[in-house]
Amino acid sequence: MEPEPDVAIIGGGPAGLAAANRAAELGLDVNLFEKQYEIGSPVKTSGGSYISDMRKFKIPSKYYNPIRKGIFGTLNNHVEFNYRTDTLCILDTRSVYQYLALRAAEKGCNVHIGTNVREILLDKNKAVVGVKANKANKEIRLASKIVIDCSGFASISARKLGLLLAKNARFGSGVEYEAYVEKIDKRTIMLFVGTDIAPTGYVWVFPLSDNKARIGIGVTRPDSKVSPLLLLDKLISDRPGIFGDMGKISPVELHSGVIPIEPAPSRVTMDGLIIVGDAAGQANPIVGEGIRPAIKFGNLAAEVSSYAIEKGDVGIRSLQRYEKEAKRAANYNSIALKLQRRMAGYSDKDWQRAIAILKNLSEKDFLNLLRADFSKSNMFRMFTKVPSLLLKWDRLQA
Ligand SMILES: Cc1cc2nc3c(=O)[nH]c(=O)nc-3n(C[C@H](O)[C@H](O)[C@H](O)COP(=O)(O)OP(=O)(O)OC[C@H]3O[C@@H](n4cnc5c(N)ncnc54)[C@H](O)[C@@H]3O)c2cc1C
């Protein structure tokens, strides 16, 4: 009889690829299923992230554009944050994901592209024991000791097992052009808010290299019903504010995607199952930043799987470390979720007040806000600079 493979991973986004790499590195027998025909394509993300994290994850620097300056505000009032060193980065996500897939394959992972996982297989005790997938018209059944669900917004296991708390009632919907841009500083990212350009969301300009940038708009559903693509086209044809100084803008690719902005599922582990990344609601909802948590928790899922498999018990108790860490992150995210909900309803006057507050904060404070890092020491530093924030913070936590 064939030995049972160790791990089946659903989804070849950053969560699944990180899990596959780490699991293969730990000597596990890994199968990864991706329904698209190409890893990293179509692009569904803008790739904004942080250099320190990418270094920690061993992503080669040739796959990202380093950023030193951030601009945040409305079209007529903004604040600038200048960093002494390259701090943020814009990932060439297609290359990063392909790189991770190639490294995983090199370490022994079987990558199955064009393979759609249709079902999570359960035994009579409702423990997860494998997956059923389709490639073309052929059905594949794969038993595995652990299934790691990294299926993104689709979140197939959480949906099937009834773990979603909110059935994705609220989500971010974004579109962006990757474009030739005649005049752009490749070391500066820009984020703009305001009911005129991005009601309930924001506009981003993320440079990838000289004369190449991703310009996009995200809105929150169902708070807003407007089409982000129509807003984006209007922005590029009207060229309000700073967009008027960019010279020719000529799109070469259109990307779109959705991201959950709801509380995490009630559990992210079950007997034989770990849920990771967007499928587990792990993205930071303030700016919809999910690549960093997806990789972090993908790595952790692999380590916890390796521990459980070695122990010979893949039950929920052996997966506790993952559940605990994910809960801690979800608690942080729950504050960010409340903040996101408030910001989605901001009027232009509210934004002017928020920008006035941001003008009192340091580069580091702004970074911590972007990362939704609400640790006590960070918050204390901010309250001493802007005491009125304390009241807002208390209201947010109520
Ligand atoms: C417009 C937009 C812009 C964004 N910008 C940023 C940003 O700048 N920075 C940032 O950090 N994050 C950003 N995000 C969020 C980020 O893209 C996600 O949080 C991140 O991709 C989550 O990774 P994941 O691996 O969990 O899911 P995904 O990246 O969604 O990957 C899931 C994978 O699973 C596959 N899949 C799904 N169902 C099945 C199935 N049944 N069988 C097989 N395969 C399946 C999908 O095809 C996909 O490849 C953005 C999101 C959007 C929508």
The ligand as a MOL file (V3000), in Angstrom:
LIG
                    3D

  0  0  0     0  0            999 V3000
M  V30 BEGIN CTAB
M  V30 COUNTS 53 58 0 0 0
M  V30 BEGIN ATOM
M  V30 1 C -6.9420 44.7070 -4.7980 0
M  V30 2 C -6.1500 44.1510 -3.6610 0
M  V30 3 C -4.9440 44.7550 -3.3030 0
M  V30 4 C -4.1950 44.2200 -2.2510 0
M  V30 5 N -3.0110 44.8120 -1.9230 0
M  V30 6 C -2.2480 44.2940 -0.9370 0
M  V30 7 C -0.9860 44.8620 -0.6200 0
M  V30 8 O -0.5720 45.8690 -1.1890 0
M  V30 9 N -0.2430 44.2630 0.3480 0
M  V30 10 C -0.6650 43.1560 1.0170 0
M  V30 11 O 0.0400 42.6390 1.8880 0
M  V30 12 N -1.8740 42.5990 0.7360 0
M  V30 13 C -2.6600 43.1340 -0.2220 0
M  V30 14 N -3.8630 42.5630 -0.5210 0
M  V30 15 C -4.2920 41.4030 0.2570 0
M  V30 16 C -3.5030 40.1620 -0.1410 0
M  V30 17 O -3.5170 40.0120 -1.5380 0
M  V30 18 C -4.1180 38.9230 0.5030 0
M  V30 19 O -4.3250 39.1570 1.8780 0
M  V30 20 C -3.1920 37.7220 0.3200 0
M  V30 21 O -3.0400 37.4540 -1.0450 0
M  V30 22 C -3.7550 36.5110 1.0450 0
M  V30 23 O -3.0100 35.3850 0.6990 0
M  V30 24 P -3.6680 33.9360 0.6910 0
M  V30 25 O -2.6040 33.0140 0.2590 0
M  V30 26 O -4.3520 33.7170 1.9820 0
M  V30 27 O -4.8460 34.0150 -0.3880 0
M  V30 28 P -4.7730 34.2910 -1.9530 0
M  V30 29 O -3.6250 35.1480 -2.3070 0
M  V30 30 O -6.1400 34.7230 -2.3480 0
M  V30 31 O -4.4840 32.8530 -2.5490 0
M  V30 32 C -5.4670 31.8410 -2.5550 0
M  V30 33 C -5.1470 30.8870 -3.6760 0
M  V30 34 O -5.9910 29.7530 -3.5660 0
M  V30 35 C -6.4540 29.3980 -4.8460 0
M  V30 36 N -7.7170 28.6600 -4.6540 0
M  V30 37 C -8.8820 29.1280 -4.1780 0
M  V30 38 N -9.7940 28.1430 -4.1300 0
M  V30 39 C -9.1780 27.0270 -4.5730 0
M  V30 40 C -9.6080 25.6880 -4.7670 0
M  V30 41 N -10.8510 25.3100 -4.4830 0
M  V30 42 N -8.7210 24.7900 -5.2460 0
M  V30 43 C -7.4410 25.1620 -5.5500 0
M  V30 44 N -6.9850 26.4250 -5.4120 0
M  V30 45 C -7.8390 27.3420 -4.9110 0
M  V30 46 C -6.6330 30.7340 -5.5550 0
M  V30 47 O -6.6310 30.6010 -6.9560 0
M  V30 48 C -5.4080 31.4960 -5.0470 0
M  V30 49 O -4.2760 31.3250 -5.8530 0
M  V30 50 C -4.6500 43.0840 -1.5450 0
M  V30 51 C -5.8740 42.4850 -1.9020 0
M  V30 52 C -6.6040 43.0190 -2.9420 0
M  V30 53 C -7.8980 42.3610 -3.3000 0
M  V30 END ATOM
M  V30 BEGIN BOND
M  V30 1 1 1 2
M  V30 2 1 2 3
M  V30 3 2 2 52
M  V30 4 2 3 4
M  V30 5 1 4 5
M  V30 6 1 4 50
M  V30 7 2 5 6
M  V30 8 1 6 7
M  V30 9 1 6 13
M  V30 10 2 7 8
M  V30 11 1 7 9
M  V30 12 1 9 10
M  V30 13 2 10 11
M  V30 14 1 10 12
M  V30 15 2 12 13
M  V30 16 1 13 14
M  V30 17 1 14 15
M  V30 18 1 14 50
M  V30 19 1 15 16
M  V30 20 1 16 17
M  V30 21 1 16 18
M  V30 22 1 18 19
M  V30 23 1 18 20
M  V30 24 1 20 21
M  V30 25 1 20 22
M  V30 26 1 22 23
M  V30 27 1 23 24
M  V30 28 2 24 25
M  V30 29 1 24 26
M  V30 30 1 24 27
M  V30 31 1 27 28
M  V30 32 2 28 29
M  V30 33 1 28 30
M  V30 34 1 28 31
M  V30 35 1 31 32
M  V30 36 1 32 33
M  V30 37 1 33 34
M  V30 38 1 33 48
M  V30 39 1 34 35
M  V30 40 1 35 36
M  V30 41 1 35 46
M  V30 42 1 36 37
M  V30 43 1 36 45
M  V30 44 2 37 38
M  V30 45 1 38 39
M  V30 46 1 39 40
M  V30 47 2 39 45
M  V30 48 1 40 41
M  V30 49 2 40 42
M  V30 50 1 42 43
M  V30 51 2 43 44
M  V30 52 1 44 45
M  V30 53 1 46 47
M  V30 54 1 46 48
M  V30 55 1 48 49
M  V30 56 2 50 51
M  V30 57 1 51 52
M  V30 58 1 52 53
M  V30 END BOND
M  V30 END CTAB
M  END
